[in-house]
Amino acid sequence: MAVQVPLWHHYLQAIRSREVSRMQDFQRAENVLLTVLERVHALDPRFIVDYSRDLEAFQFALRSSEDPLDMEVPMWVDAEALLIEEPGAAEPGDGPASCRLGIPREVAGMEQWTTDDVFSVSSEDNTKCRGHIVPSKVLRVLKDLLVAAIVHCKHHSLLSPGSLNAASLRDEQLHLSLLVSSGWRTIRFNVVPVVRRKHRVPALERARLTPGFPEGSLKRITSQGVDLVPASAQHWRISTDYLLSRLLGALGSLQGHRLDSLSILDRVNHESWRDGGQSDGLTFGHLKTVLLWASVLFPAPEDWAELQGAVYRLLVVLLCCLATRNLPHFLHPECNLLQCGLDLHAIYQRVEGFASQPEASLRIHVTHLGRSPPPRIDNGVKALLQLPASDPAYWATAYFDVLLDKFQVFNIQDKDRVSAMQSIFHKTKTLGSKES
């Protein structure tokens, strides 16, 4: 195995060599968009410019993929005074349920949000609620403001020629899409109006998540508000993207190769599994969720001390999710992030092929060509990966340690953990013998 280690590090160095230029590309593109949004704010103070974009720049530098980035536009409203009306009898913490944002009758200072362009008077006999802030109306107003701001900025030479393409604004979606040029790179931003509000996130408060993250980080992140973003023409939903990005940033403060493993898999996903971004497949968001789960399942520092082993921590979780066709949302595990029309069978075959013989995908130059070692596993591992679908108890460290052992990267010396892994292995021994 030692012969293969330099190849992993060489591949990581190639990714890291692009981080500075990617960060600079992001910052140039962001400056273009912020210039436009500053004009939007001048035209309509109800929309605020968010300058705290460090997490987006940090994530963009980690990535090789070119998926769209969200640019959130906070709405200047007293979110704590709004009425959150959830349809149906949803239980607290059930997931990112949709809701309506009502304006109370007794609350003053909401006049700017009760105008016809963003507000709809309640047709119900409701003594508490005047009416609702309507997402479709807010998007329409923001779209018109963006068009006016772009025209103004171009007329006053505040934007370089060709730096911004607004053609996709004509598309009717739950965000407003803009293409921004930054040197030779073009970045697509999805402009999204958000209402920021304090809101409990029960999953973040669970003690079982604590071991995989820096001490105290979950408490600080839990104290942050969540974003309410458009879910339909009439409804809003909770977006946890900001909280997940904060969690990813917290992992970056730990020693080890957690973020390096994410960067490697994102590059392999983009170049090999998605054919250079030409085909549909997994996104950076999918892989980020896999890392968050892997960090909980493998909280020990030694799990992340060696680069190859760190990558395989993500791979075994990803393979299990693809085999069971379920990648649980990290903060709302009842929500499946793989319900998006992807060809999961084809993706699984590519990911398993990489996990079995990764060397071919890690060669970035002709000088790295050479004979690949034999496959790490025999055919049939998919049956073992299916176990969590029939018994959730398998979603545990010991089970994934069995998978690491199958891929020949279980290098943990802790006696209790080895014993737990062996116990699970004995339960699956009959299945494992059938695979072989």
Secondary structure, DSSP 8 states (H G I E B T S, - for coil): -GGGHHHHHHHHHHHHTTHHHHHHHHHHHHHHHHHHHHHHHHH-TTB------HHHHHHHHH------EEEEEEB-S-GGGSEEE-SS---TTSSS-EEEEEEETT--S-GGGSSTTTEEE--S--SSEEEEE-HHHHHHHHHHHHHHHHHHHHHTT-S-TTSEE-GGGGS-SSSEEEEEEETTEEEEEEEEEEEEE----HHHH-GGGGGGS-TTHHHHHHTS-EEEEE-SSS-EEEE-HHHHHHHHHHHHTSSSSHHHHHHHHHHHIIIIITTTTTS----HHHHHHHHHHHHHH--SGGGGSSHHHHHHHHHHHHHHHHHHT--B-SS-TTSBTT-SS--HHHHHHHHHHHHH--HHHH--SGGG-------SS-TTHHHHHTHHHH-GGGSSHHHHHHHHHHTT------HHHHHHHHHHHHHTHHHHHHH-
